[in-house]
């Protein structure tokens, strides 16, 4: 025991030292004059080799951050004058327009500008186009004859296309098309066209990949997309893929020509090196690369293309460029109506005294510091929202916002209830029963937490949607079409099966700490097994269930990937639209206020449910006896198997299918050793720091209870209720402006993880502390032991299972965190989650499958290690 306590103290000290030591170590030293810092809003898989060639050919090193172009642009705007970025290279010029509007771009030289035709560069010389892509109609080759397709985009409002077409309103291409329609045809015409699409029940998809897959699956007949996505699918899946492009070569707006662009920022410390980078992107070598590797149009000269548009009505994989490409700067901006501000922030901190005694400073000070760090994001949200002034009310009372709020509440309640119904019996079976393979089920049932939500949503669609893998299996049995999972039912099922481990792990740890003598006494008094569980066991599990349930509810509040993939618009996607379509950070912040209010309501409800409750044992704790299931053993095992199959079996099967199919067709995968190490290192340190940060707050909320400590506990939950992009942007702002030495360091990333996932560790720690009998602590104090000795010798050994469970939860979720990693990690820092996202967003499924499978494998190993440490596995 002494060795265990010493090792625990060393681990905690190492966590704090490593987390903040890395922050200080990462901030020293300059890079010199031969380095250019580039923010790239394009996939690393696509442009990474080109950036490596630039460094080799010029001798100028490149520090690069990959991510979503809009998110990166928002990050630059939040950095303000403190930005250290030299070049922004994005997929569309909308983000460049936003940077230009706030005066962040420097003028390019005449030499650079004249490399590109005037139609593909900024009129005032602030940005230049790099490569182009055309809008097309993608059609299913089995259900559509291309000769019957209209030669104009506006013809798709005809009733014959009702229920047959799909659009991607939030992805690149469609907003620009709508802007072009408004500029060329007028506002009324554009509105009429969009209303016509709505009357035709045009199906909306979260991204081009989902829409293209829907066409191939015969879910829809046609979709409005960019041309190059098809060729990436064909490269991955072969010519048998049931979709092809239809090109407009007659100047119709349906074939609008879009450009990816680059610009030098005013913040650049070496504008000469920055402009050399832009010029390199316009060199014959780079332009040929875009044409042959990315299936895009070069903008300099006339380079041959392997894949390109064909004349209207004659789809093929070769052809000429559109004759009259059009250029439109910026994207459609969303304007919300005005209103009067109705928000004030009032927080009164009472004296942190309980029953006349001061709380120990060694616990209080860290708890206050941690809570202050968590409050950075809510404060940022309120400050940004206040910028809307009189428009706040109208934004919140808009019909779309109210509908999204209702959908958010319904989804949150449904998913949380389903997770409780799944997790509690599963945890009981794995801890208390003789179900076959219960140790294996314990590992497998925890793994869905490691699956990124954007992968989970895509797996649901591709495996269980119309035309998916399940339908292929059932087709020989006469099942030609299975029900669609888009909308509420798909989002509900997907989130339920990927988030129930939050409750499963906390209840699993709590069941091992419950005093079995109470259950045995109830059985002795004639109570049956079910009645004993309902009246004795379940009440003792209430803190653990509540701790897990609030994590599920907060996760649903902030979820974006799965709900957008499954086309169920909650408040988070609505706020994200404000970020991505108008770069309106203040309007997006206003839409985050209901999420903050819901989080407050959740934590208050959870607090009321725990009031005046006691959950600790009165005597010496001993192991509970194993319940014999008898004839129910194998049905119980089947139940565990079904949940594990849906939660982790389906994702692994789909990912393995992508990997095996791609490798068999000659696709290559990149070396991921650095990404593996980065993921394990950052997530491991974050888990340790999160547990250490959570422990003083959890201790204050339990020993002794009081209003002040309870306030700290409730405030600490707020960081997980908001979208990841809001958390990331808030820390970008505060770190760039007030904590420059740690900005863009590993220390800041670990701190962000800890803030984001603090509730996961705190809930588990608090549930364990509630099961510790305070009389044993009082007895030790009465014998002369100090607070530290009582904690290390009496309290800590009893809460270690909860701390371990909380640490594993934080580790698993940090491993898959995306938006915070993209915006706050050190430049060039790649993880398995970012590698998976970068490849999957560009339809490189083979390269996406390997890091995703490695992520799940590492998660499984961490759960296995936890169980071995707790002696659950021999």
Secondary structure, DSSP 8 states (H G I E B T S, - for coil): -HHHHHHHHHHHHHHHHHHHHHHHHHT-----SSEEEEEEES-HHHHHHHHHHHHHHH--EEEEEES-HHHHHHHHHHHGGG----EEEESSHHHHHHHHHTT-B----HHHHTTS-GGGB-TTSS-EEEEEEEEEEEEETTT--GGGS-SSGGGGGSGGGTTTEEE-TTSTTHHHHHHHHHHHH-HHHHHHHHHHHHHTT-EE-SSHHHHHHHHHTTS-SEEEEETHHHHHHHHHH-TTSSEEEE---S--GGG-EEEEEEEEBTT-S-HHHHHHHHHHHTSHHHHHHHHHHS--EESSS----SS----TT---S-----SS-----S----------------------EETTEE--HHHHHHHHHHHHHHHHHHHHHHHHHHTTGGGHHHHHHSHHHHHHHHHHHHHHHHHHHHHHHHHHHHHHHHHHB--TTHHHHHHHHHGGGGS-HHHHHHHHHHHHSTTSHHHHHHHTTT-------TTHHHHHHHHHHHHTHHHHHHHHHHHTTS-HHHHHHHHHTT--HHHHIIIIIHHHTHHHHHHHHHHHHHHHHH--HHHHHTT---HHHHHHHHHHHH--HHHHHHHHHHHHHHHHHHHHHHHHHHTT-----SS-------B--GGGHHHHHHHHHHHHIIIIIHHHHHHHHHHHHHHHTT------HHHHHHHHHHHHHHHHHHHHHHHHHHHHHHTT--HHHHHHHHHTTGGGSS-HHHHHHHHHHHHHHH-GGGTTSHHHHHHHHHHHHHHHHHHHHHHHHTTS-HHHHHHHHHTT--HHHHIIIIIHHHHHHHHHHHHHHHHHHHHH--HHHHHHS-TT---HHHHHHHHHTTT-HHHHHHHHHHHHHHHHHHHHHHHHHTTS--
